[in-house]
Amino acid sequence: MRNKKKISVTIDNEIFEAIEKAAETYKMAKSQLAQEAFSMWFKKKTRELMAEGYVAMATEDREFTETALDAQKEILS
């Protein structure tokens, strides 16, 4: 038994034609093509969110470092 679900989507004619052409060119079922597209989209979004998180962490780390440095300067003065 497969763990697959069926969905229905509404898309623009242009995209539909591109999907039809890609499915024929690459000899893939449209459902397989859609699954790969969704998978790529999720991976891209995950990478984008991770990058945003790393930037935020770097900013927080920099702020903490500057605060710690200022505290050390006060102690040593």
Secondary structure, DSSP 8 states (H G I E B T S, - for coil): ------------HHHHHHHHHHHHHTT--HHHHHHHHHHHHHHHHHHHHHHHHHHHHHHHHHHHHHHHHHHHHHHH-
